[in-house]
Amino acid sequence: MRDLIKRYRNLLLAAALLIATLLLYSYNLRQKDATTFFERAVLTLASPFQSVIDNITDGISDGWQHYLWLVDTEKRNDQLEQENSQLHSALQQVEEFRLQNERLRKLLAFVDDLDRPALPAQVIGEDVSSWARTVTIDKGSRAGLRAGLPVVAAEGVVGRIIKAAPNSSRVLLVTDASSAIAAMVQRTRTRGVVRGLGAKMSLDYALRGADIERDDLLVSSGMGGVFPKGLPLGKVSGVERDQYGLFQWVEVSPAVDFSHLEEVLVIVGEDQ
């Protein structure tokens, strides 16, 4: 290709100069009000070249404008993506506030039904190892809390405080193996003791002939002086009666979902 250009360099240069001259001359003629026959011939001769030049010029102009439009569109898309990300984050925060307000409304309604002074607290830690089932809340002795106080949620009993530091407290969950709460079957008033089994609980000392069925609700009986009477503990998830045993075996699913526990109430006063 280079050899071809070198060989016909003079010819190509002469053709380019001729085309440029014709185009310049034709442009000047277009500015006149009247033209001669010779001038019209020049215009006719230069017209194809002028058309080609115009098309090339228009193409370059359109391409440049299209390029600028694409650059501007890319910048605008980046800006819109950033704004969309910010709005999505704001919506997530609003949704989190909505869910928190809904949980707090349930807690407030629970306090009204409880009719006892209670202090709200946030769950800030948990220990669900094989040997302990506890959570840590963000209120402690400076807020008037002490060991032995019952802790509840809108769904039911959570557990009781076993240790109070100045700004936090450890709560023993009802599912812990060392937890025991006096309970009764709400439907039949059959009494027993709910003990922790880790993930679930059991109702101990329920006589073999007692009427207990699956999905029966267990509530605190008020015995022992720790938990007020009538607080939900869980539902019966399984019943087995041995032919010769004195008591029946009753499995209980806790009323509270401890894997999603965030806000609790500590009952700090006696009946009003």
C-alpha positions as CSV (number, residue, x, y, z in Angstrom):
1,M,0.0,0.0,0.0
2,R,2.9,2.4,0.8
3,D,4.6,1.6,-2.5
4,L,1.4,2.3,-4.3
5,I,1.0,5.7,-2.6
6,K,4.7,6.6,-3.4
7,R,4.3,5.6,-7.0
8,Y,1.2,7.7,-7.6
9,R,2.0,10.4,-5.1
10,N,2.3,13.2,-7.6
11,L,-0.9,12.1,-9.4
12,L,-2.9,11.9,-6.2
13,L,-1.6,15.3,-5.1
14,A,-2.6,16.9,-8.4
15,A,-6.1,15.3,-8.1
16,A,-6.5,16.6,-4.6
17,L,-5.5,20.1,-5.6
18,L,-7.8,20.0,-8.6
19,I,-10.8,18.8,-6.4
20,A,-10.0,21.5,-3.8
21,T,-9.8,24.2,-6.5
22,L,-13.1,23.1,-8.1
23,L,-14.9,23.0,-4.7
24,L,-13.6,26.4,-3.8
25,Y,-14.5,27.8,-7.1
26,S,-18.0,26.2,-7.0
27,Y,-18.5,27.6,-3.5
28,N,-17.7,31.1,-4.7
29,L,-20.0,30.7,-7.6
30,R,-22.9,29.7,-5.4
31,Q,-22.7,33.0,-3.6
32,K,-23.4,35.0,-6.9
33,D,-26.8,36.0,-8.0
34,A,-26.2,35.1,-11.7
35,T,-23.7,32.6,-13.3
36,T,-22.4,32.1,-16.9
37,F,-22.5,28.9,-18.9
38,F,-18.9,28.1,-18.0
39,E,-19.6,28.7,-14.3
40,R,-22.6,26.5,-14.4
41,A,-20.5,23.8,-16.0
42,V,-17.9,24.1,-13.2
43,L,-20.8,23.8,-10.7
44,T,-22.0,20.7,-12.4
45,L,-18.5,19.2,-12.4
46,A,-17.9,20.0,-8.8
47,S,-21.3,18.8,-7.6
48,P,-20.4,15.1,-7.0
49,F,-17.3,16.1,-5.1
50,Q,-19.2,18.6,-3.1
51,S,-21.8,16.0,-2.2
52,V,-19.1,13.5,-1.2
53,I,-17.4,16.1,1.0
54,D,-20.7,17.1,2.5
55,N,-21.6,13.5,3.3
56,I,-18.2,12.9,4.9
57,T,-18.5,16.1,6.9
58,D,-22.0,15.2,8.0
59,G,-20.9,11.7,9.0
60,I,-18.0,13.0,11.0
61,S,-20.2,15.5,12.7
62,D,-22.9,13.0,13.5
63,G,-20.3,10.5,14.8
64,W,-18.8,13.1,17.1
65,Q,-22.2,14.2,18.4
66,H,-23.1,10.5,19.0
67,Y,-19.8,10.0,20.8
68,L,-20.5,13.0,23.0
69,W,-24.0,11.7,23.7
70,L,-22.7,8.3,24.7
71,V,-20.2,9.9,27.1
72,D,-22.9,12.0,28.6
73,T,-25.3,9.0,28.9
74,E,-22.6,7.0,30.6
75,K,-22.0,9.7,33.2
76,R,-25.8,10.1,33.7
77,N,-26.1,6.3,34.2
78,D,-23.3,6.3,36.8
79,Q,-25.1,9.2,38.6
80,L,-28.4,7.4,38.5
81,E,-26.9,4.1,39.8
82,Q,-25.3,6.0,42.7
83,E,-28.7,7.7,43.5
84,N,-30.5,4.4,43.2
85,S,-28.0,2.8,45.6
86,Q,-28.5,5.6,48.1
87,L,-32.3,5.4,47.8
88,H,-32.2,1.6,48.3
89,S,-30.1,2.1,51.5
90,A,-32.5,4.7,52.8
91,L,-35.5,2.4,52.1
92,Q,-33.8,-0.5,54.0
93,Q,-33.3,1.9,57.0
94,V,-36.9,2.9,56.8
95,E,-38.0,-0.7,56.7
96,E,-35.8,-1.5,59.7
97,F,-37.3,1.4,61.7
98,R,-40.8,0.1,60.7
99,L,-40.1,-3.4,61.9
100,Q,-38.6,-2.1,65.1
101,N,-41.6,0.2,65.8
102,E,-43.9,-2.8,65.2
103,R,-42.0,-4.9,67.7
104,L,-42.0,-2.0,70.2
105,R,-45.8,-1.6,69.8
106,K,-46.3,-5.2,70.6
107,L,-44.1,-4.8,73.7
108,L,-46.1,-1.8,74.8
109,A,-49.4,-3.7,74.3
110,F,-47.9,-6.6,76.4
111,V,-47.0,-4.1,79.2
112,D,-50.6,-2.8,79.2
113,D,-51.9,-6.3,79.5
114,L,-49.3,-7.3,82.1
115,D,-50.2,-4.3,84.3
116,R,-46.8,-4.4,86.0
117,P,-43.8,-2.0,85.9
118,A,-41.4,-3.1,83.2
119,L,-38.1,-1.8,81.8
120,P,-37.4,-2.3,78.0
121,A,-34.0,-3.5,77.0
122,Q,-32.1,-4.5,73.8
123,V,-30.5,-7.9,73.3
124,I,-26.8,-7.2,72.6
125,G,-25.3,-10.7,72.9
126,E,-26.1,-14.4,73.1
127,D,-24.5,-17.6,74.2
128,V,-26.3,-20.7,72.8
129,S,-23.5,-23.2,73.4
130,S,-24.2,-26.8,74.2
131,W,-23.8,-26.1,78.0
132,A,-25.6,-22.7,78.3
133,R,-28.5,-20.9,76.8
134,T,-28.2,-17.2,77.8
135,V,-28.5,-13.7,76.2
136,T,-27.0,-10.4,77.3
137,I,-29.2,-7.2,77.5
138,D,-28.1,-3.6,77.6
139,K,-29.5,-2.7,81.0
140,G,-27.9,-3.5,84.4
141,S,-27.7,-2.5,88.0
142,R,-27.5,1.2,87.2
143,A,-31.0,0.9,85.8
144,G,-32.2,-1.0,88.9
145,L,-31.9,-4.5,87.6
146,R,-30.8,-7.4,89.8
147,A,-30.6,-11.2,89.6
148,G,-33.9,-13.1,89.7
149,L,-36.0,-10.6,87.8
150,P,-38.2,-12.1,85.1
151,V,-37.6,-11.2,81.4
152,V,-40.4,-11.4,78.8
153,A,-41.1,-10.6,75.2
154,A,-44.3,-9.8,73.4
155,E,-44.6,-13.5,72.5
156,G,-44.1,-14.8,76.1
157,V,-41.5,-15.7,78.7
158,V,-37.8,-15.3,77.8
159,G,-36.1,-16.2,81.1
160,R,-34.7,-14.6,84.2
161,I,-31.7,-12.5,85.1
162,I,-28.9,-14.5,86.7
163,K,-26.2,-11.8,86.8
164,A,-26.4,-8.0,86.7
165,A,-23.4,-5.7,85.8
166,P,-23.6,-1.9,85.9
167,N,-24.6,-1.6,82.3
168,S,-25.6,-5.1,81.2
169,S,-27.3,-8.2,82.5
170,R,-27.1,-11.9,81.6
171,V,-30.5,-13.7,81.1
172,L,-30.9,-17.4,81.5
173,L,-33.3,-18.6,78.8
174,V,-36.2,-20.9,79.5
175,T,-34.7,-23.4,77.2
176,D,-31.5,-23.8,79.3
177,A,-31.2,-27.1,81.0
178,S,-30.9,-25.5,84.4
179,S,-34.2,-23.5,83.9
180,A,-37.4,-24.6,85.7
181,I,-40.7,-22.7,85.8
182,A,-44.0,-23.7,87.4
183,A,-46.5,-24.0,84.6
184,M,-50.0,-25.2,83.7
185,V,-51.9,-26.3,80.6
186,Q,-54.2,-23.3,79.9
187,R,-57.0,-25.5,78.5
188,T,-57.2,-28.0,81.4
189,R,-55.3,-26.3,84.2
190,T,-53.0,-29.3,84.5
191,R,-49.9,-28.3,86.5
192,G,-46.3,-29.3,86.1
193,V,-42.8,-27.8,85.7
194,V,-41.4,-26.6,82.4
195,R,-37.7,-27.4,82.0
196,G,-35.2,-26.5,79.3
197,L,-33.9,-29.1,76.8
198,G,-31.7,-26.9,74.7
199,A,-33.8,-26.0,71.7
200,K,-37.1,-27.1,73.3
201,M,-38.6,-27.7,76.7
202,S,-40.5,-30.4,78.6
203,L,-43.4,-30.4,81.0
204,D,-42.4,-32.6,83.9
205,Y,-44.6,-34.1,86.6
206,A,-47.8,-34.1,84.5
207,L,-49.8,-37.2,85.6
208,R,-50.2,-39.9,83.0
209,G,-54.0,-39.6,83.1
210,A,-54.0,-35.8,82.7
211,D,-55.7,-34.4,79.6
212,I,-52.9,-32.9,77.5
213,E,-53.0,-32.7,73.7
214,R,-50.7,-31.5,71.0
215,D,-50.8,-27.6,70.5
216,D,-52.1,-27.0,74.0
217,L,-50.8,-23.7,75.3
218,L,-48.6,-23.8,78.5
219,V,-48.6,-20.6,80.7
220,S,-46.8,-19.7,83.9
221,S,-48.8,-20.8,86.9
222,G,-47.6,-18.0,89.2
223,M,-46.1,-20.5,91.7
224,G,-42.6,-19.7,93.0
225,G,-43.1,-15.9,92.9
226,V,-40.8,-15.2,90.0
227,F,-43.1,-15.1,86.9
228,P,-46.6,-13.6,87.0
229,K,-49.4,-16.0,86.3
230,G,-50.6,-16.5,82.8
231,L,-47.5,-15.7,80.7
232,P,-47.2,-17.9,77.6
233,L,-44.4,-20.4,77.8
234,G,-44.9,-22.5,74.7
235,K,-47.1,-25.1,73.0
236,V,-47.2,-28.8,73.3
237,S,-45.4,-30.4,70.4
238,G,-45.4,-34.0,71.5
239,V,-47.1,-36.3,74.1
240,E,-46.1,-39.9,75.1
241,R,-47.8,-42.0,77.8
242,D,-46.0,-45.0,79.2
243,Q,-48.2,-47.9,80.1
244,Y,-46.8,-48.2,83.6
245,G,-45.3,-44.9,84.3
246,L,-46.8,-42.4,86.8
247,F,-46.2,-39.3,84.6
248,Q,-46.5,-38.7,80.9
249,W,-43.7,-37.2,78.7
250,V,-44.7,-33.8,77.2
251,E,-42.4,-32.0,74.7
252,V,-42.9,-28.2,74.5
253,S,-41.9,-25.7,71.8
254,P,-41.0,-22.3,73.3
255,A,-43.4,-19.4,72.6
256,V,-40.4,-17.0,71.8
257,D,-38.2,-17.4,68.8
258,F,-34.9,-16.8,70.4
259,S,-33.0,-16.7,67.1
260,H,-34.8,-13.5,66.3
261,L,-35.0,-12.0,69.7
262,E,-34.1,-8.2,69.7
263,E,-36.2,-6.4,72.3
264,V,-37.3,-7.6,75.8
265,L,-39.0,-6.4,78.9
266,V,-37.7,-6.8,82.4
267,I,-40.5,-7.0,85.0
268,V,-39.2,-4.8,87.8
269,G,-42.3,-4.3,90.0
270,E,-45.1,-6.2,91.8
271,D,-48.8,-6.3,90.8
272,Q,-50.3,-2.8,90.7
